[in-house]
Amino acid sequence: MTTLACVLLASIPSPTQGVWFVGPIPLRGYAVCIIAGIILAVWIGNKRWVARGGEPGAVLDISMWAVPFGILGGRIYHVISSPGPYFGENGNLLDAFKIWEGGLGIWGAIALGGVGAWIGCRREGVPLTTFADAVAPGIAVAQAVGRLGNWFNNELYGAALDAPWALTVYRWDAGLGQAIRDSTGEPLVLGTFHPTFLYELLWNLGVAALVIWADRRFNLSRGRAFAFYVAAYCAGRVWIEALRIDPAETVLGLRLNVWTSILVFMGAVAWFVTHRGPREDLTPKRAGGDEDKDDEDDEDDEDDDLAADADAELNDYEPEQADDDSGTAQDHVVDAEPSKRKPLRRSTRSKQADL
């Protein structure tokens, strides 16, 4: 058995097909992973949003704006950071629109997705930073699931590796979404490499767990949970990006994504340190209940005041003394026994009148 065959048997396999057809409809592994990640992010974000006192369903409504903007921004960043396949010597500009073939940059997705989230938050009347805190762990989980899409496409691998956790990568036809095969029908093996998609998948899951823990432990607010997620993700992206060998733009010898990770990390840390304060209360029912209770207390206080005034009026009342002795015996009995006279009616208001 050859050395390559031994390595392949001891390595992580990759799919030889990334597209399946259900009738005339193509079912792409990459797209399924992206959609599954979005669903998980919305579900996790909604649970955290409701736990913070927000209205159920608000996260889904805001995501209707954030997700399309995020996909567009992610694609734009990918095309800019890896222009070769689109603007290079043998590139095709139309391929920039083929999102199903893979290629979404997280930085563009976060940036433009944030614009969509801002629009959605304004429509819902909720703070953007509070929404970001709620969805931060879900975004990390969505990134982890999305990396499985890179596995289906045999892409985003690192340098060559001869180890049990090495990833077997096939020569790939992106248009057909499957491995290129030889004359005998066997898929052509490109080699075994660092499974950077797997490194980032595991790192993202760890980031999600870390953010949830820190949020519960320190009651993070005002966008600090989101900033913590961004900083933690960037820390891992720097060393993972350094392992990758796919074509990318470089600046001063470093890949553009490395520089972006460093700058965004610094910005996230600065936000985390400077934006402190109590956690926002998003419970409209509890807030409304308190207001109603205050109104009822005010009405009760007013009624009590009116009753007190009426009692004071009764206590201060002194019957008039007759000018002469012409009064009847019954009149003298009434004057002598003021306790038997009819009391004054209290002036109170009904709650309905107050409304």
Buried (B, 14 or more C-beta within 10 A) or exposed (E): EEEEEEBBEBBBEBBBEBBEEEEEEEEBBBBBBBBBBBBBBBBBBBBBBBEBBBBEEBBBBBBEBBBEBBBBBBBBBBBBBBBEBBEEEEEEEEBBEBBBBBBBBBBBBBBBBBBBBBBBBEEBEBBBBBBBBBBBBBBBBBBBBBBBBBBBBBBBBBEEBBEEEBBBBBBBEBEEBBBEBEEEEEBEBBBBBBBBBBBBBBBBBBBBEBBBEBBEEEEBBBBBBBBBBBBBBBBBBBEBBBBBEEEBEEEEEBBBBBBBBBEBBEBBBEBBEEBEEEBBEBBEEEEEEEEEEEEEEEBEEEBEEBEEEBEEEEEEEEEEEEEEEEEEEEEEEBBEEEEEEEEEEBEEEEEEEEE
